[in-house]
Every structure is written in structure tokens, then in C-alpha cells.
Amino acid sequence: MGAPAVAGDPLAATDAWFLTHGLSYFVPEQRRGAREALRGRRTVPLALLLGAVAAGLGAALAWLTGQPSVAPALMISAGMVAVLGYALTALRARPILRWALARTFGSLRTLLPMMSRALPLLLLFVTFLFINAEVWQVAADLSTGTLWLTVLLFALLATGFLLVRLPEEVDRVDDAVDDDFLLRASTGTPLADAARDLVADPDADPAAYAEVRGFERWNLILVLVVIQGVQVALMAAGVFAFFLVFGGLVMGIEVQASWIGLEPGEVDAAPLLDRVSVPLLQVSTFLAAFSALYLTVSTVTDETYREQFFGSVMREMERAVGVRAVYRALRERDAALGG
């Protein structure tokens, strides 16, 4: 994806390049706006208002459905939606999400082979749970609110795990920066010429600006979280679809009913899907959410999966870190000359 050209000003051209590559916090003005939006005088009133509204809606829905677990599930979901909405607007994270989603769906041709390697082993493992009567008894006995809350729990655990482990991936990149790294990373960007000048200047040391901290570091982490989250969600959707088809084909209502301790006539069919029962939907949802958590952990901790999931993305991260180092060195040099 090319950056819009800004004639005669490599710094302005690089700001535009950052925005088109999902690096909005690399732009000083965007970073200041996001920092201002996180001040307590703006976030605390919004959080209190959201909490009050979500609590009221959760309590009302719990009373209408007779399921107390619906209340916390709705409150957590509302909080997640509100955080996403605030991030996309006040926190200037829209370019981050847009680029990460485009990057993920634009590389489906490489994602599909990756799924063909990862999914069979996962399905082999999870299928043993699927044909286990105890798992059916647990999952089928969950109320809608409890199942909703369980899926949210798995999602929050997976996200928390990524937020703990992915900073290590960013740290690996900025620890490896040298002059050759900067020249390689800046090739094809608005700072290609500036990188060569700075590397050739004995008084400049652009590699000294390579360490990524603060909002910029979180920018890179958020890109990785979104890309990883979408990939895992697609695989979890594949698991869910597989179990719906597999269960509908090979497991009759009589078998399902015996596993969950009901008579065949007491097992409800899903709307418009005669061969898919409500318990089958619940078990498939439960195992798909569990698979998402399992995949999240595996893709970060297993070296083979790490290379498959992060290989091309980490090259993008290297380029971002290299261009940022040259960008900051150039700004410092221009500020010093201007002074």
C-alpha cells in the first residue's frame, strides 16, 4: 500500500505513510490527541455513565429472562463495545483497526494454508471432548446467560494472554536495530533518502532512536492483537461449523438426549435446522470458544505456530520500527538545526 506523497516534506509524507499503515500513534498530533482523551476528567464520567446504564439494562434483562448470569454478561459486553467505540473515535485507533483488518483479510491466501495445518490437529484434540458425555452434560446444562459469560471469559483470557506476551515480540524487533536494519526498513518509504543521509552522517546515530515506548509501543501491540484475534476467530468459526455439521450428521437426537439425561422429545431443535439441536449449538459454541483460547496460547508459545502466524506480520513491524527511528532522528536533527 503506497503512502500519499507530500512534496518537499519527508516528515509530512511519513506522517501520511504512518496513518495508511496503521501507525497512528507514531504521528505526534495523533498521539497527543489520544493522550488527552485518556485523562481522567474525560474517561471517569463516561465510565460511570456506562456502568450505570449497563447495570440497569443487565438487571432488567436478568429479571425478564430469569437468568441472573445475563446481567454480568451484558455489562461486560457493553463495556467491551464502549471501549472499542471510544478507541476508534477519541483514541484515534481507527487507522490501526482498519490496517490490521485489511492486512488480515488481504492475506487470506496465506491464512488458508495455515489453517489447513493448524485445524486438523486442533480438531483431532477437541473431537475427543465433543464425543464425551460429560462435556455435553456440562455445556448443554448451561443457561444462555452462563454460556454467554463463559465465552466472554475465554475471550478475555485470550486477550489478556496476548497483551502479556505480545510486548515481547515488539521488544525483539527494536533490540535488533542497526544501520543495515534502518536502510532495509526504509526502502520504498518517504524516508529512504533521509535514512541513507543519516546513516552516512558520522554525527548522527539514528539507531539510538529505535526503542519503542509508550503509545507507539502499544500501537504495535494493538496491531498484533487485532491480527491475531481475527485469525483465531476465523479458526474458531471453522471449529464451530465443523461440529455443527459433524454432530448433525453422526449424532442422532436419541444419542444427544441420552448424554444429557433427557428424553428425545425433550430436546429442542434449533430454528430452521431440524438436524441441529439446541444442545448441539451450545456444545459447539463452548468448544469453539475453548479452541480459540487454546489456539491463542499455542500460536504465541509454540515456535512453529509463531512463525506461521507472525512471520509476515513481524516483517511489517520491523519496517515500522526502522522508519520510526529514522523519523525521530530526522525530527531531532531538524529541530537542532532550526534552533
Disulfide bonds with the S-S distance in Angstrom:
none
